[in-house]
Amino acid sequence: MPKDNAALKKPEADLDEIRGLIPHLPDLSMDVRTRAMEWASGKLSPDQMAVIADIAYAQQRFPIKLDHPRVVVVTGDHSSHLIRDFTDGRSIIPHLCAQCDADLRLYEMPGGAMDEAECARAIAYGMMMVEVGVDIIFAWIEHAPAVNSCADPLLYLCHHGTRAQAALLGVILASRMGKVPVILLGDGAIRTAQIWQNAYPALKQNTMALGGELVHFAPILQQCQAIADWQKDSLFPGRHQAAMDPGMAE
C-alpha cells in the first residue's frame, strides 16, 4: 500500500496561481447526465439513479467508466495510530480495496500552523494525488473543523485549516479539472469541501457528499461497478457480461 509523506515533496505554487485555475475549469454538459437518467429510469432505484447520473456528469461520459478507482486517505501527523493500523495490516480498508480492485493512497501531512506559501504547497501536493487514468476517487480525512462562510476560502484555510484539509482541497480541484468524480466520505471530507464550494459553486459539480465512514466506500463502489458493467452490456450487447445483482434493480 503506497504511503507518502508530504515533507518529502515541496511542489511550488502560490495562492494566486491556484485561484487563477478556477475560472478556467472545463464546462460540464448536462446532456450526459440526462442520457444516464434516461437509461436508468425503471432499472435502478432513485438513489442509484442519482449516483450514476452524477458520476456520468462528472466524467462527461456515458456509459460511466470505473476501471481504475482510487481511495485517498489524508491524515495529520497526530494520526500515528491510524497510520500504524494501515501499515501493520490491522485495518480492513486495504483488504476492501483489494476486493474492489481499487488503489489505496495514504498521505500523512505535517501539523502546525500554515502561512500562505505552505497552504499553497499543500494544495498543490493534493493536486498531485490525482493521476491520469484514475476514474473515480473516494476521499476521507480524519478531522476537520466546522466551516464558517468566508469571502476568501483560501485565506480562511490558511488561518483556520490544516495541511490535510488543504491537500484534500487540491484533490477536489485537480479532479474537477480532470473530470474525475470525487465521493466524499465522513464529516471531515464534507466540511473541507464546503470551504471551496461555498465560494466556488463549480467545484460542487464533480463531488458527491455521501457521508458515512471510510469503510462505506466498498459497498458503494461495488454497486456502481456492477451497474457500470450492466450499462456496457446493455448498450453494447455481447461486449460485457452483466455483473449486476438482480436485487439491485428492485
Steps between C-alpha positions, in 0.01 A plus 500: 500500500666825394551746781634848447631770727447857385826609659684315224352707218461877472312586180527868417176700488343814638143585591455742211604230256250259654223762493578555133419139415137520608361729224648264240333180619352303206129538442284198582205418276171391655427288190704206626320510835167497319606198293603312814170580671303387195689172490457441874127579509311189601823304551641650819372645824484881524814509717692279259382709206625817664847359576548353152378822336733708718797280408413527128469877534836535676674271250315649203457154355230236473520215572705578808850357540618362835793283398750687717355618832716656770448542876684803643552528876657824624614517863685742724820413680299445819341190348786258562262232630296515179812479285629201698167324453533540124865405470487210751199336337256560787269718291237339281527779240791350299312170479183674379703688238644171376149352473388801292820514292554855626824688565555612858706811567581606857644850539642633827512878517702702754313682775542853631402843377530593132595815319373571147795335329465183708125490436559534125759221506260270685225567244743437215613180670138386516460571130787258434291221654269506196678309225406443138293185459322509837123475439356581843636604840361424844644757741513494879669725755511422871424839657384840381364802685158642422496746212363853520401698193796692365571731209843352431511125564873478442585757766246338731680170451837659577380644829258233621570179311760226489741374238294183472196711412704701250618180333144371475393826338777444250355157425159656436639772273717267291217249472266769372760602242546137394128411499540247779209457744585521870286328761548659841482269800471621858428840653861612469505467120159661462593797720824544311323502164266770625795739535530497121142447399341784694711744301546307175181310406672348194695279740176332607451353155732202540452423870243287677467525877372157595606520863562179691842376601801388301393134493181598318692563179502126426125428463452829313783424259402137447143600422611770257746261332224245452271762348782622275552146369125462449492828308769382262327167448164661427641771272755275327346148503753220516788726605457447875325252720250665732649503849206655676328325786132464401396647835666832418234593244214461742 
